């Protein structure tokens, strides 16, 4: 495994750990990610106990400057997903 845990790596670990076919575990992981995405799209928070909270934050439109020319530009409003780790996760990773 590399220094990045990919979906494929996660599926392999879970399939081995729970003695399940990789195809079944992959379907479960895809469903989990789809459900999290749908909840965030609706504006809901997703709280995973002992892991953290995912939520959508709105950034308002603002004025900025083009660093190359110095010209004023308008930066549009947008939404970002934020993650706040739980105390348990913070303690675990140090």
DSSP file (Angstrom, degrees, kcal/mol; ACC not computed):
  #  RESIDUE AA STRUCTURE BP1 BP2  ACC     N-H-->O    O-->H-N    N-H-->O    O-->H-N    TCO  KAPPA ALPHA  PHI   PSI    X-CA   Y-CA   Z-CA
    1    1 A X              0   0    0      0, 0.0     4,-0.1     0, 0.0     0, 0.0   0.000 360.0 360.0 360.0 138.4    0.0    0.0    0.0
    2    2 A X        -     0   0    0      2,-0.4     4,-0.0     1,-0.1     0, 0.0  -0.054 360.0 -87.4 -79.9-172.1    1.3    3.5   -0.9
    3    3 A X  S    S+     0   0    0      2,-0.1     2,-0.5     1,-0.0    -1,-0.1   0.438 112.9  70.7 -80.3   2.3    1.2    6.5    1.4
    4    4 A X  S    S-     0   0    0      0, 0.0     2,-0.9     0, 0.0    -2,-0.4  -0.982  78.9-139.3-119.1 127.2   -2.3    7.3    0.1
    5    5 A X        -     0   0    0     -2,-0.5     2,-0.1    -4,-0.1    -2,-0.1  -0.760  28.3-168.3 -85.1 110.0   -5.3    5.1    1.0
    6    6 A X     >  -     0   0    0     -2,-0.9     4,-2.5     1,-0.1     5,-0.2  -0.424  37.1-104.4 -91.9 170.5   -7.3    4.8   -2.2
    7    7 A X  H  > S+     0   0    0      1,-0.2     4,-2.6     2,-0.2     5,-0.2   0.902 123.9  53.5 -60.2 -40.0  -10.8    3.4   -2.5
    8    8 A X  H  > S+     0   0    0      2,-0.2     4,-2.3     1,-0.2    -1,-0.2   0.919 109.2  47.9 -60.7 -44.6   -9.3    0.2   -4.0
    9    9 A X  H  > S+     0   0    0      2,-0.2     4,-2.5     1,-0.2    -2,-0.2   0.921 111.6  50.3 -61.3 -44.7   -7.0   -0.2   -1.0
   10   10 A X  H  X S+     0   0    0     -4,-2.5     4,-2.6     1,-0.2     5,-0.2   0.912 110.1  50.1 -60.9 -43.8   -9.9    0.4    1.4
   11   11 A X  H  X S+     0   0    0     -4,-2.6     4,-2.7     1,-0.2     5,-0.2   0.921 111.1  49.3 -61.1 -45.0  -12.0   -2.2   -0.4
   12   12 A X  H  X S+     0   0    0     -4,-2.3     4,-2.1     2,-0.2     5,-0.2   0.921 112.5  47.2 -61.6 -44.8   -9.1   -4.8   -0.2
   13   13 A X  H  X S+     0   0    0     -4,-2.5     4,-2.6     1,-0.2    -2,-0.2   0.935 115.8  44.1 -63.1 -47.5   -8.6   -4.2    3.5
   14   14 A X  H  X S+     0   0    0     -4,-2.6     4,-2.2     2,-0.2    -2,-0.2   0.886 111.9  52.7 -67.9 -38.4  -12.3   -4.4    4.4
   15   15 A X  H  X>S+     0   0    0     -4,-2.7     5,-2.0    -5,-0.2     4,-0.6   0.919 114.6  42.2 -62.3 -43.2  -12.9   -7.5    2.2
   16   16 A X  H ><5S+     0   0    0     -4,-2.1     3,-0.6    -5,-0.2    -2,-0.2   0.920 114.2  51.2 -68.6 -44.6  -10.0   -9.3    3.9
   17   17 A X  H 3<5S+     0   0    0     -4,-2.6    -2,-0.2     1,-0.2    -1,-0.2   0.847 122.1  31.0 -62.3 -37.0  -10.9   -8.2    7.4
   18   18 A X  H 3<5S-     0   0    0     -4,-2.2    -1,-0.2    -5,-0.2    -2,-0.2   0.289 105.2-120.8-108.9   8.5  -14.5   -9.3    7.1
   19   19 A X  T <<5 +     0   0    0     -3,-0.6     2,-0.3    -4,-0.6    -3,-0.2   0.929  65.5 138.4  51.1  53.5  -14.0  -12.2    4.7
   20   20 A X      < -     0   0    0     -5,-2.0    -1,-0.2    -6,-0.2    -2,-0.1  -0.884  61.5 -91.9-123.6 155.3  -16.3  -10.7    2.0
   21   21 A X     >  -     0   0    0     -2,-0.3     4,-2.1     1,-0.1     3,-0.5  -0.416  32.0-126.9 -65.2 142.2  -16.0  -10.6   -1.7
   22   22 A X  H  > S+     0   0    0      1,-0.2     4,-3.0     2,-0.2     5,-0.2   0.859 108.8  58.5 -58.2 -36.7  -14.3   -7.4   -3.0
   23   23 A X  H  > S+     0   0    0      1,-0.2     4,-1.9     2,-0.2    -1,-0.2   0.886 107.3  46.7 -63.1 -37.8  -17.2   -6.7   -5.3
   24   24 A X  H  > S+     0   0    0     -3,-0.5     4,-1.9     2,-0.2    -1,-0.2   0.919 114.1  46.8 -69.6 -44.1  -19.7   -6.6   -2.4
   25   25 A X  H  X S+     0   0    0     -4,-2.1     4,-2.5     1,-0.2    -2,-0.2   0.904 110.7  53.0 -65.0 -41.2  -17.4   -4.4   -0.3
   26   26 A X  H  X S+     0   0    0     -4,-3.0     4,-2.6     1,-0.2    -1,-0.2   0.912 107.8  51.2 -60.7 -42.0  -16.9   -2.1   -3.3
   27   27 A X  H  X S+     0   0    0     -4,-1.9     4,-2.3     1,-0.2    -1,-0.2   0.892 110.7  49.1 -61.8 -39.6  -20.6   -1.8   -3.7
   28   28 A X  H  X S+     0   0    0     -4,-1.9     4,-2.5     2,-0.2    -2,-0.2   0.904 111.2  48.7 -66.7 -41.8  -21.0   -0.9   -0.1
   29   29 A X  H  X S+     0   0    0     -4,-2.5     4,-2.5     2,-0.2     5,-0.2   0.919 111.8  49.3 -64.6 -43.5  -18.2    1.7   -0.2
   30   30 A X  H  X S+     0   0    0     -4,-2.6     4,-2.5     1,-0.2    -2,-0.2   0.921 111.8  49.1 -61.5 -44.0  -19.8    3.3   -3.3
   31   31 A X  H  X S+     0   0    0     -4,-2.3     4,-2.5     2,-0.2    -2,-0.2   0.909 110.4  51.0 -61.9 -42.4  -23.2    3.4   -1.6
   32   32 A X  H  X S+     0   0    0     -4,-2.5     4,-2.3     1,-0.2    -2,-0.2   0.944 112.4  45.5 -60.1 -49.1  -21.7    5.0    1.5
   33   33 A X  H  X S+     0   0    0     -4,-2.5     4,-2.4     1,-0.2    -1,-0.2   0.880 112.6  51.4 -64.5 -38.1  -20.0    7.7   -0.6
   34   34 A X  H  X S+     0   0    0     -4,-2.5     4,-2.6    -5,-0.2    -1,-0.2   0.916 110.8  48.1 -63.5 -43.0  -23.1    8.3   -2.6
   35   35 A X  H  X S+     0   0    0     -4,-2.5     4,-2.2     2,-0.2    -2,-0.2   0.891 111.9  49.0 -67.0 -39.2  -25.2    8.7    0.5
   36   36 A X  H  X S+     0   0    0     -4,-2.3     4,-2.3     2,-0.2    -1,-0.2   0.930 112.5  48.9 -63.4 -45.0  -22.7   11.1    2.1
   37   37 A X  H  X S+     0   0    0     -4,-2.4     4,-2.4     1,-0.2    -2,-0.2   0.914 110.9  49.7 -61.2 -44.6  -22.6   13.1   -1.1
   38   38 A X  H  X S+     0   0    0     -4,-2.6     4,-1.6     2,-0.2    -1,-0.2   0.905 110.7  50.0 -62.1 -42.2  -26.5   13.3   -1.4
   39   39 A X  H  <>S+     0   0    0     -4,-2.2     5,-2.4     1,-0.2     4,-0.4   0.922 112.4  46.7 -63.1 -43.8  -26.7   14.4    2.3
   40   40 A X  H ><5S+     0   0    0     -4,-2.3     3,-1.2     1,-0.2    -2,-0.2   0.886 108.4  55.6 -65.4 -38.4  -24.2   17.2    1.7
   41   41 A X  H 3<5S+     0   0    0     -4,-2.4    -1,-0.2     1,-0.3    -2,-0.2   0.848 105.4  52.9 -63.1 -33.3  -25.9   18.3   -1.5
   42   42 A X  T 3<5S-     0   0    0     -4,-1.6    -1,-0.3    -5,-0.2    -2,-0.2   0.570 123.7-107.0 -76.5  -9.0  -29.1   18.7    0.5
   43   43 A X  T < 5S+     0   0    0     -3,-1.2    -3,-0.2    -4,-0.4     2,-0.2   0.546  74.3 138.9  94.1   8.2  -27.3   20.9    3.0
   44   44 A X      < -     0   0    0     -5,-2.4    -1,-0.3    -6,-0.2     2,-0.2  -0.509  52.9-119.9 -84.1 153.4  -27.2   18.3    5.8
   45   45 A X        -     0   0    0     -2,-0.2     2,-0.5    10,-0.1    10,-0.2  -0.633  17.7-144.9 -83.6 151.4  -24.2   17.7    8.0
   46   46 A X  E     -A   54   0A   0      8,-2.7     8,-2.8    -2,-0.2     2,-0.6  -0.959  17.0-171.3-120.0 110.7  -22.7   14.1    8.0
   47   47 A X  E     -A   53   0A   0     -2,-0.5     2,-0.6     6,-0.2     6,-0.2  -0.907   5.8-170.8-108.2 119.3  -21.5   13.2   11.5
   48   48 A X  E >>  -A   52   0A   0      4,-3.1     3,-2.3    -2,-0.6     4,-2.1  -0.932  30.5-120.0-110.5 111.0  -19.5   10.0   11.8
   49   49 A X  T 34 S+     0   0    0     -2,-0.6    37,-0.0     1,-0.3     4,-0.0  -0.163  94.2   8.0 -52.9 137.4  -18.9    9.1   15.4
   50   50 A X  T 34 S+     0   0    0      1,-0.1    -1,-0.3    35,-0.0    35,-0.0   0.552 129.6  61.0  65.6  10.5  -15.3    8.9   16.4
   51   51 A X  T <4 S-     0   0    0     -3,-2.3    35,-2.3     1,-0.2     2,-0.3   0.605  99.4-101.1-125.1 -64.1  -14.3   10.3   13.0
   52   52 A X  E  <  -AB  48  85A   0     -4,-2.1    -4,-3.1    33,-0.3     2,-0.4  -0.981  28.6 -72.5 162.0-171.5  -15.7   13.7   12.4
   53   53 A X  E     -AB  47  84A   0     31,-2.5    31,-2.6    -2,-0.3     2,-0.4  -0.970  26.6-160.4-123.8 130.2  -18.3   16.0   10.8
   54   54 A X  E     +AB  46  83A   0     -8,-2.8    -8,-2.7    -2,-0.4     2,-0.3  -0.897  23.9 161.7-102.6 136.7  -18.6   16.9    7.1
   55   55 A X  E     - B   0  82A   0     27,-2.2    27,-3.5    -2,-0.4     2,-0.5  -0.992  38.1-114.5-152.4 157.6  -20.6   20.0    6.2
   56   56 A X  E     - B   0  81A   0     -2,-0.3     2,-0.4    25,-0.2    25,-0.2  -0.806  28.6-166.9 -94.9 128.9  -21.1   22.4    3.4
   57   57 A X  E     - B   0  80A   0     23,-3.1    23,-2.6    -2,-0.5     2,-0.5  -0.943  14.3-135.6-115.1 137.9  -20.0   26.0    4.0
   58   58 A X  E     - B   0  79A   0     -2,-0.4     2,-0.5    21,-0.2    21,-0.2  -0.789  10.6-157.0 -94.2 132.0  -21.0   28.9    1.7
   59   59 A X  E     - B   0  78A   0     19,-3.5    19,-1.9    -2,-0.5     3,-0.1  -0.936  20.6-131.3-103.7 124.2  -18.4   31.4    0.7
   60   60 A X        -     0   0    0     -2,-0.5     2,-0.0    17,-0.2    15,-0.0  -0.277  30.0 -90.9 -71.6 160.7  -19.9   34.7   -0.3
   61   61 A X        +     0   0    0     16,-0.1     2,-0.3    13,-0.0    15,-0.2  -0.379  55.5 174.6 -64.4 149.2  -18.9   36.5   -3.5
   62   62 A X  E     -C   75   0B   0     13,-2.4    13,-3.4    -3,-0.1     2,-0.3  -0.957  32.0-101.7-152.0 168.5  -16.0   38.9   -3.0
   63   63 A X  E     +C   74   0B   0     -2,-0.3     2,-0.2    11,-0.2    11,-0.2  -0.753  42.5 165.7 -95.6 143.9  -13.6   41.3   -4.8
   64   64 A X  E     -C   73   0B   0      9,-3.0     9,-2.5    -2,-0.3     2,-0.4  -0.767  29.8-112.2-140.7-173.2  -10.1   40.2   -5.4
   65   65 A X  E     -C   72   0B   0      7,-0.3     2,-0.6    -2,-0.2     7,-0.2  -0.990  23.5-119.6-131.0 139.0   -7.1   41.3   -7.5
   66   66 A X     >  -     0   0    0      5,-2.9     4,-3.3    -2,-0.4     5,-0.2  -0.663  24.8-148.0 -70.9 118.6   -5.4   39.5  -10.4
   67   67 A X  T  4 S+     0   0    0     -2,-0.6    -1,-0.2     1,-0.2     0, 0.0   0.786  92.9  50.7 -65.0 -25.5   -1.9   39.0   -9.1
   68   68 A X  T  4 S+     0   0    0      1,-0.1    -1,-0.2     3,-0.1    -2,-0.0   0.892 129.1  15.6 -78.0 -39.5   -0.3   39.3  -12.5
   69   69 A X  T  4 S-     0   0    0      2,-0.1    -2,-0.2    -3,-0.1    -1,-0.1   0.659  89.9-128.6-109.8 -20.6   -2.0   42.6  -13.5
   70   70 A X     <  +     0   0    0     -4,-3.3    -3,-0.1     1,-0.3     2,-0.1   0.468  57.1 148.4  82.7   0.5   -3.3   44.0  -10.3
   71   71 A X        -     0   0    0     -5,-0.2    -5,-2.9    -6,-0.1    -1,-0.3  -0.411  54.0-108.1 -71.1 144.3   -6.7   44.5  -12.0
   72   72 A X  E     -C   65   0B   0     -7,-0.2     2,-0.3    -3,-0.1    -7,-0.3  -0.496  42.0-176.2 -70.8 138.5   -9.8   44.1   -9.7
   73   73 A X  E     -C   64   0B   0     -9,-2.5    -9,-3.0    -2,-0.2     2,-0.6  -0.947  26.3-121.4-134.3 157.0  -11.8   41.0  -10.3
   74   74 A X  E     -C   63   0B   0     -2,-0.3     2,-0.6   -11,-0.2   -11,-0.2  -0.876  20.2-155.1 -99.1 125.1  -15.0   39.6   -9.0
   75   75 A X  E     -C   62   0B   0    -13,-3.4   -13,-2.4    -2,-0.6    -2,-0.0  -0.895  22.5-129.5 -99.4 119.8  -14.7   36.2   -7.2
   76   76 A X        -     0   0    0     -2,-0.6     2,-0.1   -15,-0.2   -17,-0.0  -0.215  23.5 -98.0 -70.5 158.0  -18.0   34.4   -7.4
   77   77 A X        +     0   0    0    -16,-0.1     2,-0.3   -19,-0.0   -17,-0.2  -0.378  50.9 171.2 -66.1 150.6  -19.8   32.8   -4.4
   78   78 A X  E     -B   59   0A   0    -19,-1.9   -19,-3.5    -2,-0.1     2,-0.4  -0.982  30.6-116.9-156.9 167.6  -19.2   29.1   -4.0
   79   79 A X  E     -B   58   0A   0     -2,-0.3     2,-0.3   -21,-0.2   -21,-0.2  -0.890  26.0-171.8-110.9 140.8  -19.8   26.1   -1.6
   80   80 A X  E     -B   57   0A   0    -23,-2.6   -23,-3.1    -2,-0.4     2,-0.5  -0.957  24.0-123.1-128.4 148.4  -17.0   24.1   -0.1
   81   81 A X  E     -B   56   0A   0     -2,-0.3     2,-0.3   -25,-0.2   -25,-0.2  -0.804  30.0-163.7 -89.7 129.3  -17.1   20.9    2.0
   82   82 A X  E     -B   55   0A   0    -27,-3.5   -27,-2.2    -2,-0.5     2,-0.4  -0.850   5.6-155.3-111.4 149.0  -15.5   21.3    5.4
   83   83 A X  E     -B   54   0A   0     -2,-0.3     2,-0.5   -29,-0.2   -29,-0.2  -0.992   5.6-170.2-126.0 128.9  -14.3   18.5    7.7
   84   84 A X  E     -B   53   0A   0    -31,-2.6   -31,-2.5    -2,-0.4   -33,-0.1  -0.968  22.4-136.9-116.9 115.6  -14.0   18.8   11.4
   85   85 A X  E     -B   52   0A   0     -2,-0.5   -33,-0.3   -33,-0.2   -34,-0.1  -0.367  20.3-113.0 -73.0 149.7  -12.2   15.9   13.0
   86   86 A X     >  -     0   0    0    -35,-2.3     4,-2.4   -38,-0.1     5,-0.2  -0.296  25.2-110.8 -74.7 164.0  -13.6   14.4   16.2
   87   87 A X  H  > S+     0   0    0      1,-0.2     4,-2.5     2,-0.2     5,-0.2   0.881 119.7  55.3 -61.5 -38.4  -11.6   14.6   19.5
   88   88 A X  H  > S+     0   0    0      2,-0.2     4,-2.1     1,-0.2    -1,-0.2   0.902 108.8  45.9 -63.2 -41.9  -11.1   10.9   19.3
   89   89 A X  H  > S+     0   0    0      2,-0.2     4,-2.5     1,-0.2     5,-0.3   0.922 112.1  51.4 -66.9 -43.8   -9.5   11.1   15.8
   90   90 A X  H  X S+     0   0    0     -4,-2.4     4,-1.2     1,-0.2    -2,-0.2   0.916 112.1  47.1 -57.9 -43.4   -7.3   14.0   16.9
   91   91 A X  H  < S+     0   0    0     -4,-2.5    -1,-0.2     1,-0.2    -2,-0.2   0.896 111.7  51.2 -66.1 -39.8   -6.1   12.0   19.9
   92   92 A X  H  < S+     0   0    0     -4,-2.1    -2,-0.2     1,-0.2    -1,-0.2   0.903 115.1  39.7 -65.2 -43.2   -5.5    8.9   17.8
   93   93 A X  H  <        0   0    0     -4,-2.5    -1,-0.2    -5,-0.1    -2,-0.2   0.602 360.0 360.0 -87.3 -10.2   -3.4   10.7   15.1
   94   94 A X     <        0   0    0     -4,-1.2    -3,-0.2    -5,-0.3    -4,-0.1   0.454 360.0 360.0  86.0 360.0   -1.6   12.8   17.6
